[in-house]
Amino acid sequence: MELLNLLFFALPVCLLSAVMTVYIAHMYGRRFWPWLLFGFFVPFISTFIAIGLGIWDARRNERNGNTGE
C-alpha cells in the first residue's frame, strides 16, 4: 500500500517536471525526447539544468556575434 501511495505522488511530480523541462529545452532549440526522459527521471534538477544550458547558449551566441535567429 505504501508503494502505491508513493507512485500516486511521484508519477504526477515526475510528469510535471518532464513537461516543464521539455518546454524550456524546446524554447532553446533542444531536442524533445532526450529532455523529456531526463526531466522524468531527474525531476526538478533537470529543469534548472535546461535553464542553465539555455543561458549558457545565449551568452555564447552573444560573444560570437550570433543573434540566435
N, C-alpha and C positions, 0 to 999 in steps of 0.2 A: 504494500500500500504506500509506503514511503517513496518508493521508486516512481510510482505512478504520479504522486503529488509533485515530485521533483521534475518529472517530464512535463507536466502541465504548466509548471512555472518556467522551466528552461527553454522549452520549444518556442514560445512567443518571444522571449527575450532574444534568443539567437536569430530568429527570423527578422525581428525589428532591427537588430544590429546589422544583419546581412543587407537588408534593404537600404539602410542609411549609408552603409559603406559603398555599395554598388552605385548609389546615386551620386555620391561625392566623387568617386573614381570616374564615373561616366562624364561628369562635368569637366574633368581634367583630361579627357580623351583616353582613359584607360579601358582595358577590355572588361567585358561584363562577367563572364563565368569565373575566371580566377578570383576576382574580387568578391563575387557573391559567396563562393566557397570559403574564402579567407574570412569574410565577415561573419559567416555562420559558425565556423569552428573556433574563431578567436574573437568573441563578442567584445564590442566597445573599444578594445585596444586597436582593432583594425580600422575603426573609424578615424581615430587620431593619426594613425599611420597614413591613411589615404589623404587626410588634410595636410599632413606634413609633406608628403610627396608632391601634392599639388602646389604648395607654396614653394617648395624647392625647385620644381619645374618652372614656375613663373619667374623666380629670381634668376635662374639660369638663362631663360629666354631673354630676360631684360638685359642681362650682362652681354649676351651675344647680339643684341640689337634686333631680335625677333619679336614680333608682336603677338605671336601665337594664333594669328588668324589665318 
